[in-house]
């Protein structure tokens, strides 16, 4: 019996169980009572609509399930950001589905709601995927209108994207299944086709109360903007249906008749499971995050047949680079090696740290993958770049910049999986959110921050103690410890993958065993978008 393996396995399985419980809670949206009230109107919930619409048994990837987690407490919260986003299949066609959750503040838009909708549109645009909007929203959440209305990345950007996506030939289909108010009324009507459900769907620039206040006209919402009026008089909507189910069936019929799409031509063969047991990942990742481990043990349980072709495996060993297949798709993998390695040039090198030689190797490998049109997968467990006089004299900044340049300018799709640490400039070089990965996901073991909790807490403590002493205050060892504990607790909360997911710094927190599916579906989506831009890294320091 391997005691350490069992300890690791117990912890990661517990973290994965906690993840499942959190997802089950998120799926309840505004809670059982609001779901009951919603269904009493004859409406399906957002998740029921998506389930009915998507092909049964086909792969799905939910985006931003934890958006808004722990945020807006003074407003009563906004579970899931008040909207559900899923990449799935309709009539065999991969697409993005966006469904307002009317059980959360009547589907009103919070700042995070806009950010999540924009992320859904970004995925659609980057991958040229059709997008379906299932609209059921009361519009902008007025108490926070200043944080959602006027700026470039706010509510209005959605409609700008509608127009741009239409000009790109990206199919957009909308179903008005509840209220669709004010500026939000433009979203379905700027889609290619708009359908409405009789009795529950309505669309207008101003509701009956505002009309009465503005121009003195008395009229009810159904006569003002209901299904019959827009289908028979205004012509604003294209189709009218009596139930949610009939409306969703019609969307499926539209997708069933759509023509084919171009392909990027990424290499795929028959998928194969890893030869080494995937379940062993749970026991191989140390429960103690400072302990070294061999990242190849993880890679061998992620790639088809556990076959990996290393690139420069004896050079720059703190970064593993090489070719493999995941669910049949060819990929180039860049991963942080967490075990201590020995360089014949510089001696011992710490795992999880990017040195000059590893950055140099990774830059070359990334350029090779672009040359060969092979998608890139980044596996993070990185503390950052090596520091100190020896590294600075060796040119760590220019070598790191070379890697960042090669990665930033990549034209092949990039996918990021945060396995463990993702700190500082290491996050950047390994294709963090700022560098446009097509999908970025985190395991429950992930931590994201500018530096580790212990390092940050001690740094912040020194700053605060110095400030207090400058004011003439005497700090006892007991008070200093209390201050450190308080700082550390606050910082540790911000390291959590759920903190990152709440703010959409990652698209999802996933069980490690979901990694292959997420990458496979991500490449399948990317394969709909032929590469049109030449690879050009610009000026590189040599």
C-alpha positions as CSV (number, residue, x, y, z in Angstrom):
1,X,0.0,0.0,0.0
2,X,1.3,3.4,-1.0
3,X,0.3,5.7,1.9
4,X,1.2,8.9,0.1
5,X,-0.7,7.9,-3.1
6,X,-3.8,7.1,-1.0
7,X,-3.5,10.4,0.9
8,X,-3.2,12.3,-2.4
9,X,-6.1,10.3,-3.8
10,X,-8.4,11.0,-0.8
11,X,-7.8,14.8,-1.0
12,X,-8.3,15.2,-4.7
13,X,-11.4,13.0,-4.8
14,X,-12.8,15.1,-1.9
15,X,-12.1,18.3,-3.8
16,X,-13.8,16.8,-6.9
17,X,-16.8,15.7,-4.8
18,X,-17.0,19.3,-3.4
19,X,-16.9,20.5,-7.0
20,X,-19.8,18.3,-7.9
21,X,-21.8,19.6,-4.9
22,X,-21.1,23.2,-5.9
23,X,-22.2,22.5,-9.4
24,X,-25.5,21.0,-8.2
25,X,-26.1,24.1,-6.1
26,X,-25.4,26.4,-9.0
27,X,-27.9,24.3,-11.2
28,X,-30.7,25.4,-8.8
29,X,-30.3,29.0,-10.0
30,X,-32.5,31.3,-7.8
31,X,-33.6,28.3,-5.7
32,X,-36.4,25.8,-5.5
33,X,-39.2,28.3,-4.7
34,X,-38.3,30.5,-7.7
35,X,-38.0,27.5,-10.0
36,X,-41.5,26.4,-8.8
37,X,-42.9,29.9,-9.5
38,X,-41.2,30.0,-12.9
39,X,-42.6,26.6,-14.0
40,X,-46.1,27.6,-12.7
41,X,-46.1,30.0,-15.7
42,X,-45.8,27.0,-18.1
43,X,-42.2,27.7,-18.8
44,X,-39.2,25.4,-18.8
45,X,-36.2,26.5,-16.7
46,X,-33.0,27.7,-18.5
47,X,-31.3,24.3,-18.0
48,X,-34.4,22.4,-19.0
49,X,-34.5,24.4,-22.2
50,X,-30.9,23.6,-23.0
51,X,-31.3,19.9,-22.2
52,X,-34.4,19.7,-24.5
53,X,-32.6,21.5,-27.3
54,X,-29.2,19.8,-27.3
55,X,-28.6,16.3,-28.8
56,X,-29.0,13.6,-26.2
57,X,-25.8,11.8,-25.4
58,X,-23.5,14.3,-27.2
59,X,-20.6,16.0,-25.4
60,X,-21.3,19.3,-23.6
61,X,-19.0,21.8,-22.0
62,X,-20.5,24.4,-19.7
63,X,-18.9,27.8,-19.6
64,X,-18.9,30.0,-16.5
65,X,-21.0,27.9,-14.2
66,X,-19.5,29.7,-11.2
67,X,-19.7,33.2,-12.6
68,X,-20.8,35.6,-9.8
69,X,-20.0,33.1,-7.0
70,X,-19.7,35.0,-3.8
71,X,-20.2,38.3,-5.5
72,X,-23.0,40.9,-5.1
73,X,-23.9,39.8,-1.6
74,X,-25.5,43.1,-0.8
75,X,-27.8,42.6,-3.8
76,X,-28.7,39.0,-2.8
77,X,-26.2,37.3,-5.1
78,X,-26.3,36.3,-8.7
79,X,-25.8,32.5,-9.0
80,X,-24.2,31.6,-12.3
81,X,-24.3,35.2,-13.4
82,X,-28.0,34.8,-14.1
83,X,-27.3,33.0,-17.4
84,X,-26.4,29.5,-18.5
85,X,-23.8,29.0,-21.4
86,X,-23.1,25.6,-22.9
87,X,-21.1,24.4,-25.9
88,X,-23.0,21.5,-27.3
89,X,-24.6,20.0,-30.4
90,X,-28.0,20.6,-32.1
91,X,-28.9,18.2,-34.9
92,X,-25.2,17.2,-35.0
93,X,-24.0,20.8,-35.4
94,X,-21.7,22.1,-32.7
95,X,-22.9,25.5,-31.3
96,X,-23.0,27.8,-28.3
97,X,-26.3,28.1,-26.4
98,X,-27.0,31.1,-24.1
99,X,-30.0,30.9,-21.9
100,X,-31.1,33.6,-19.4
101,X,-32.0,32.1,-16.0
102,X,-35.2,34.0,-15.0
103,X,-35.1,32.4,-11.5
104,X,-32.2,34.7,-10.8
105,X,-33.5,38.3,-10.4
106,X,-35.9,37.7,-13.2
107,X,-32.9,37.2,-15.6
108,X,-31.7,40.7,-15.0
109,X,-28.2,41.6,-16.2
110,X,-25.5,42.2,-13.6
111,X,-22.0,43.3,-14.6
112,X,-20.9,39.6,-14.5
113,X,-23.9,38.7,-16.7
114,X,-22.7,40.9,-19.4
115,X,-19.1,39.6,-19.1
116,X,-20.4,36.0,-19.4
117,X,-22.5,36.8,-22.4
118,X,-19.6,38.5,-24.1
119,X,-17.4,35.4,-23.4
120,X,-20.1,33.3,-25.1
121,X,-20.0,35.5,-28.1
122,X,-16.2,35.5,-28.1
123,X,-16.2,31.7,-28.2
124,X,-18.7,31.8,-31.1
125,X,-16.6,34.4,-33.0
126,X,-13.2,32.7,-32.5
127,X,-14.5,29.3,-33.5
128,X,-17.1,30.5,-36.0
129,X,-19.8,28.5,-34.2
130,X,-23.5,29.1,-34.5
131,X,-25.0,30.7,-31.4
132,X,-28.5,30.3,-30.0
133,X,-30.0,32.8,-27.5
134,X,-32.9,31.7,-25.3
135,X,-34.1,35.0,-24.0
136,X,-36.0,35.5,-20.7
137,X,-34.7,38.6,-19.0
138,X,-36.0,41.7,-17.3
139,X,-33.1,43.7,-18.7
140,X,-30.4,45.7,-16.9
141,X,-30.3,45.4,-13.1
142,X,-31.1,49.0,-12.5
143,X,-29.4,49.4,-9.0
144,X,-26.1,48.7,-10.8
145,X,-26.7,50.3,-14.1
146,X,-23.6,52.5,-13.9
147,X,-21.5,49.3,-13.9
148,X,-23.2,47.6,-16.8
149,X,-24.5,50.2,-19.2
150,X,-22.1,52.7,-20.8
151,X,-18.6,51.2,-21.2
152,X,-17.0,49.3,-24.0
153,X,-17.2,45.9,-22.3
154,X,-20.7,46.5,-21.0
155,X,-24.3,45.6,-22.1
156,X,-24.2,47.5,-25.4
157,X,-21.2,45.5,-26.7
158,X,-23.6,42.5,-27.0
159,X,-25.5,44.2,-29.8
160,X,-22.4,45.4,-31.5
161,X,-21.2,41.8,-31.5
162,X,-24.6,40.7,-33.0
163,X,-24.0,43.0,-36.0
164,X,-20.3,42.0,-36.4
165,X,-21.1,38.3,-36.1
166,X,-23.8,38.6,-38.7
167,X,-21.4,40.3,-41.1
168,X,-19.0,37.3,-40.5
169,X,-21.6,34.8,-41.5
170,X,-22.0,33.4,-38.0
171,X,-25.5,32.0,-37.6
172,X,-27.5,33.5,-34.7
173,X,-30.9,32.2,-33.7
174,X,-33.0,33.7,-30.9
175,X,-36.1,32.5,-29.0
176,X,-38.0,35.0,-27.0
177,X,-39.3,32.8,-24.1
178,X,-40.0,35.5,-21.5
179,X,-39.6,39.2,-21.2
180,X,-37.2,41.0,-23.5
181,X,-37.0,44.6,-22.5
182,X,-35.5,47.9,-23.5
183,X,-32.0,47.7,-25.1
184,X,-32.1,43.9,-24.6
185,X,-34.9,43.8,-27.2
186,X,-32.3,44.3,-29.9
187,X,-30.4,41.1,-29.2
188,X,-33.1,38.7,-30.6
189,X,-34.1,41.1,-33.4
190,X,-30.5,41.5,-34.5
191,X,-30.2,37.7,-34.8
192,X,-30.8,36.0,-38.2
193,X,-34.2,34.6,-37.0
194,X,-36.4,35.4,-34.0
195,X,-39.2,33.3,-32.6
196,X,-41.5,33.9,-29.7
197,X,-43.6,31.8,-27.3
198,X,-47.2,32.9,-27.0
199,X,-48.4,34.0,-23.6
200,X,-44.9,34.1,-22.0
201,X,-42.7,35.9,-24.5
202,X,-42.8,39.6,-25.0
203,X,-40.5,42.2,-26.5
204,X,-40.6,46.0,-26.3
205,X,-38.4,49.0,-25.8
206,X,-40.5,50.2,-22.9
207,X,-43.0,48.3,-20.7
208,X,-46.5,49.4,-20.0
209,X,-45.6,51.3,-16.8
210,X,-42.9,53.3,-18.6
211,X,-45.2,54.0,-21.6
212,X,-47.9,55.3,-19.2
213,X,-45.3,57.5,-17.5
214,X,-43.7,58.8,-20.7
215,X,-46.6,59.4,-23.0
216,X,-49.7,58.8,-21.0
217,X,-50.9,55.7,-23.0
218,X,-52.6,52.9,-21.1
219,X,-51.9,49.5,-22.5
220,X,-51.0,46.1,-21.1
221,X,-47.7,44.3,-21.9
222,X,-49.3,41.6,-24.1
223,X,-51.0,44.1,-26.4
224,X,-47.8,46.3,-26.3
225,X,-45.3,43.6,-27.2
226,X,-46.7,40.1,-27.0
227,X,-46.4,37.2,-29.5
228,X,-49.6,37.9,-31.5
229,X,-48.8,41.6,-32.0
230,X,-45.2,41.0,-33.1
231,X,-46.2,38.0,-35.3
232,X,-49.3,39.5,-36.9
233,X,-48.9,43.3,-36.8
234,X,-45.3,44.6,-36.4
235,X,-43.6,41.6,-38.1
236,X,-40.7,41.9,-35.6
237,X,-40.7,38.1,-34.9
238,X,-40.5,35.4,-37.6
239,X,-42.3,32.5,-35.8
240,X,-44.9,32.1,-33.0
241,X,-45.3,29.0,-30.9
242,X,-47.6,27.9,-28.1
243,X,-45.0,26.2,-25.9
244,X,-41.3,26.2,-25.1
245,X,-41.0,22.7,-26.5
246,X,-42.5,23.6,-29.9
247,X,-40.1,26.6,-30.1
248,X,-37.1,24.5,-29.3
249,X,-38.1,21.8,-31.8
250,X,-38.2,24.5,-34.5
251,X,-34.6,25.6,-33.7
252,X,-33.6,22.0,-34.1
253,X,-35.3,21.8,-37.5
254,X,-33.4,25.0,-38.7
255,X,-30.1,23.4,-37.6
256,X,-31.0,20.2,-39.3
257,X,-31.1,22.0,-42.7
258,X,-28.0,24.2,-42.4
259,X,-25.2,23.7,-44.9
260,X,-21.7,22.5,-44.1
261,X,-18.8,24.6,-42.7
262,X,-15.2,25.1,-43.7
263,X,-12.5,23.3,-41.7
264,X,-9.2,24.3,-40.3
265,X,-7.9,20.8,-41.0
266,X,-6.4,19.9,-37.7
267,X,-5.2,16.3,-37.6
268,X,-7.5,13.7,-36.0
269,X,-7.3,9.9,-36.0
270,X,-9.5,7.4,-34.2
271,X,-9.5,8.3,-30.5
272,X,-7.8,6.0,-28.0
273,X,-7.9,6.0,-24.2
274,X,-4.6,6.5,-22.3
275,X,-2.8,3.1,-21.8
276,X,-2.1,4.1,-18.2
277,X,-5.1,4.4,-15.8
278,X,-6.6,7.9,-15.8
279,X,-8.0,7.4,-12.3
280,X,-4.5,7.3,-11.0
281,X,-4.2,11.1,-11.5
282,X,-6.0,11.5,-8.2
283,X,-3.2,9.8,-6.4
284,X,-0.3,11.2,-8.4
285,X,-0.9,14.9,-7.7
286,X,0.6,15.7,-4.3
287,X,-1.8,16.8,-1.6
288,X,1.1,19.0,-0.4
289,X,1.4,21.5,-3.2
290,X,5.1,22.2,-2.5
291,X,6.1,18.6,-3.0
292,X,7.9,17.7,-6.3
293,X,6.3,15.3,-8.7
294,X,6.8,14.2,-12.3
295,X,4.4,15.9,-14.6
296,X,5.0,13.2,-17.2
297,X,3.0,10.9,-14.9
298,X,0.0,13.2,-15.4
299,X,0.6,13.6,-19.2
300,X,0.7,9.9,-19.7
301,X,-2.8,9.6,-18.2
302,X,-4.2,12.4,-20.4
303,X,-2.9,11.5,-23.9
304,X,-4.0,8.7,-26.2
305,X,-2.3,5.4,-25.7
306,X,-0.1,7.3,-23.2
307,X,2.2,8.0,-26.2
308,X,4.2,11.3,-26.0
309,X,7.0,12.4,-28.4
310,X,9.3,14.7,-26.4
311,X,11.0,17.7,-27.9
312,X,14.5,18.6,-26.6
313,X,13.8,16.4,-23.6
314,X,17.4,16.7,-22.2
315,X,17.5,20.5,-22.5
316,X,15.4,23.1,-20.6
317,X,13.9,20.3,-18.5
318,X,11.7,22.4,-16.3
319,X,9.4,22.7,-19.2
320,X,8.1,19.6,-20.9
321,X,7.4,20.1,-24.6
322,X,6.2,17.5,-27.1
323,X,3.6,16.1,-29.4
324,X,0.7,13.7,-28.6
325,X,-2.9,13.1,-29.3
326,X,-5.9,13.8,-27.1
327,X,-9.1,12.0,-28.1
328,X,-7.6,11.6,-31.5
329,X,-6.6,15.2,-32.0
330,X,-2.9,16.1,-32.6
331,X,-1.7,18.5,-29.9
332,X,1.5,20.2,-28.9
333,X,1.9,20.1,-25.1
334,X,3.8,22.7,-23.0
335,X,3.8,21.6,-19.4
336,X,5.7,22.6,-16.2
337,X,7.9,19.9,-14.9
338,X,7.5,19.8,-11.1
339,X,10.4,17.5,-10.1
340,X,13.9,18.8,-9.5
341,X,16.1,18.4,-12.5
342,X,19.8,18.7,-13.2
343,X,21.2,20.8,-16.0
344,X,24.7,20.2,-17.2
345,X,25.0,23.9,-17.8
346,X,23.6,25.5,-14.6
347,X,23.3,22.6,-12.1
348,X,20.2,21.8,-10.1
349,X,17.0,23.5,-11.3
350,X,13.8,23.7,-9.2
351,X,10.6,22.2,-10.5
352,X,7.8,24.5,-11.5
353,X,10.2,27.3,-12.3
354,X,10.9,28.6,-15.8
355,X,14.6,29.0,-16.5
356,X,16.3,30.6,-19.6
357,X,16.9,27.3,-21.3
358,X,13.3,26.1,-20.8
359,X,11.9,29.4,-22.0
360,X,14.1,29.2,-25.1
361,X,13.1,25.6,-25.8
362,X,9.3,26.4,-25.4
363,X,9.5,29.4,-27.7
364,X,11.0,27.2,-30.4
365,X,8.5,24.5,-29.9
366,X,5.6,26.9,-30.0
367,X,6.9,28.2,-33.3
368,X,7.2,24.7,-34.7
369,X,3.6,23.9,-33.7
370,X,2.4,27.0,-35.5
371,X,4.5,26.0,-38.6
372,X,2.8,22.6,-38.6
373,X,-0.7,23.8,-37.7
374,X,-0.9,21.8,-34.4
375,X,-3.1,23.1,-31.6
376,X,-1.3,23.9,-28.3
377,X,-2.2,22.7,-24.8
378,X,-0.6,24.4,-21.8
379,X,-0.5,22.5,-18.4
380,X,0.2,24.9,-15.5
381,X,1.9,24.2,-12.3
382,X,4.3,27.2,-12.4
383,X,5.8,29.3,-9.6
384,X,7.2,31.8,-12.1
385,X,10.5,32.6,-13.8
386,X,13.9,32.1,-12.0
387,X,15.2,35.1,-10.2
388,X,18.6,36.1,-8.9
389,X,21.8,37.6,-10.2
390,X,22.8,34.4,-12.1
391,X,19.5,34.3,-14.0
392,X,19.5,38.1,-14.7
393,X,23.0,37.9,-16.1
394,X,22.0,34.9,-18.1
395,X,19.3,37.0,-19.8
396,X,16.1,35.4,-18.2
397,X,14.1,38.5,-19.2
398,X,14.9,38.3,-22.9
399,X,14.4,34.5,-22.9
400,X,11.1,34.9,-21.1
401,X,10.1,37.6,-23.5
402,X,10.9,35.3,-26.4
403,X,8.5,32.7,-25.1
404,X,5.8,35.2,-24.4
405,X,6.2,36.6,-27.9
406,X,6.0,33.2,-29.6
407,X,2.9,32.2,-27.6
408,X,1.1,35.6,-27.9
409,X,1.4,35.6,-31.7
410,X,0.3,32.0,-32.1
411,X,-2.3,31.5,-34.8
412,X,-3.1,27.9,-33.9
413,X,-5.7,27.5,-31.1
414,X,-4.4,27.4,-27.5
415,X,-6.0,25.6,-24.6
416,X,-5.0,26.1,-21.0
417,X,-5.4,23.7,-18.0
418,X,-4.3,25.0,-14.6
419,X,-3.3,21.9,-12.7
420,X,-1.7,23.5,-9.6
421,X,0.1,26.8,-9.2
422,X,-0.2,29.6,-11.7
423,X,1.7,32.5,-10.3
424,X,3.0,35.8,-11.7
425,X,4.7,36.0,-15.1
426,X,4.5,32.2,-15.2
427,X,0.8,32.5,-15.7
428,X,1.4,34.8,-18.6
429,X,4.1,32.8,-20.4
430,X,1.9,29.6,-20.0
431,X,-1.0,31.3,-21.8
432,X,-3.1,32.7,-19.0
433,X,-6.5,34.3,-19.7
434,X,-4.8,37.5,-21.0
435,X,-3.4,35.6,-23.9
436,X,-6.6,34.4,-25.6
437,X,-6.7,30.7,-25.0
438,X,-9.8,29.3,-26.8
439,X,-10.7,27.6,-23.5
440,X,-9.1,27.9,-20.0
441,X,-10.0,25.6,-17.2
442,X,-8.8,24.8,-13.7
443,X,-8.6,21.7,-11.6
444,X,-9.9,22.0,-8.0
445,X,-6.2,22.0,-7.0
446,X,-5.5,25.2,-8.9
447,X,-4.3,28.5,-7.5
448,X,-4.0,31.8,-9.4
449,X,-2.2,34.9,-8.1
450,X,0.7,37.1,-8.6
451,X,2.6,35.0,-6.0
452,X,2.1,32.2,-3.5
453,X,0.0,32.8,-0.4
454,X,2.9,32.5,2.0
455,X,5.2,34.9,0.0
456,X,2.4,37.4,-0.6
457,X,1.3,37.4,3.1
458,X,4.8,38.0,4.4
459,X,5.4,40.8,1.9
460,X,2.1,42.5,2.8
461,X,2.9,42.0,6.5
462,X,6.2,43.8,6.2
463,X,4.6,46.7,4.4
464,X,1.8,47.0,7.0
465,X,4.2,46.7,10.0
466,X,6.5,49.3,8.5
467,X,3.5,51.6,8.0
468,X,2.4,51.1,11.6
469,X,5.9,51.7,13.0
470,X,6.2,54.9,11.0
471,X,3.1,56.1,12.9
472,X,4.9,55.4,16.1
473,X,2.9,52.3,17.0
474,X,4.6,49.4,18.8
475,X,3.8,45.9,17.2
476,X,4.0,43.0,19.6
477,X,4.9,39.5,18.3
478,X,1.3,38.4,19.1
479,X,-0.2,41.4,17.2
480,X,2.1,40.7,14.3
481,X,1.0,37.1,14.1
482,X,-2.6,38.0,14.3
483,X,-2.1,40.5,11.4
484,X,-0.3,37.9,9.4
485,X,-3.1,35.3,9.9
486,X,-5.7,37.9,8.8
487,X,-3.7,38.9,5.7
488,X,-3.0,35.2,4.8
489,X,-6.7,34.2,5.1
490,X,-7.8,37.0,2.8
491,X,-5.1,36.2,0.3
492,X,-5.8,32.5,0.4
493,X,-9.4,33.1,-0.5
494,X,-8.3,35.0,-3.6
495,X,-6.1,32.1,-4.6
496,X,-9.0,29.7,-5.0
497,X,-10.0,28.5,-8.4
498,X,-13.6,29.3,-7.5
499,X,-12.6,33.0,-6.9
500,X,-11.1,33.0,-10.4
501,X,-14.1,31.2,-11.9
502,X,-16.5,33.7,-10.3
503,X,-14.8,36.5,-12.2
504,X,-14.4,34.4,-15.4
505,X,-10.7,34.4,-15.2
506,X,-11.2,30.7,-16.1
507,X,-14.1,29.2,-18.1
508,X,-14.7,26.3,-15.7
509,X,-13.4,24.4,-12.7
510,X,-13.4,20.8,-13.8
511,X,-12.7,17.3,-12.4
512,X,-9.3,16.1,-13.7
513,X,-11.0,13.3,-15.6
514,X,-13.0,15.9,-17.6
515,X,-9.7,17.3,-19.1
516,X,-9.6,15.1,-22.2
517,X,-13.2,15.9,-23.1
518,X,-12.8,19.7,-22.6
519,X,-9.7,19.8,-24.8
520,X,-11.3,17.6,-27.5
521,X,-14.5,19.6,-27.7
522,X,-12.4,22.8,-27.7
523,X,-10.3,21.6,-30.7
524,X,-13.5,20.4,-32.5
525,X,-14.9,23.9,-32.1
526,X,-11.6,25.5,-33.3
527,X,-11.6,23.2,-36.3
528,X,-14.6,25.2,-37.7
529,X,-12.4,28.3,-38.0
530,X,-9.7,28.0,-40.8
531,X,-6.5,29.8,-39.9
532,X,-6.4,32.9,-42.1
533,X,-3.5,34.8,-40.5
534,X,0.2,34.1,-41.2
535,X,2.3,33.3,-38.1
536,X,4.6,36.3,-37.5
537,X,6.3,36.8,-34.1
538,X,7.7,40.2,-34.9
539,X,11.0,41.3,-33.3
540,X,12.5,38.8,-30.8
541,X,15.4,39.3,-28.5
542,X,18.2,36.8,-29.3
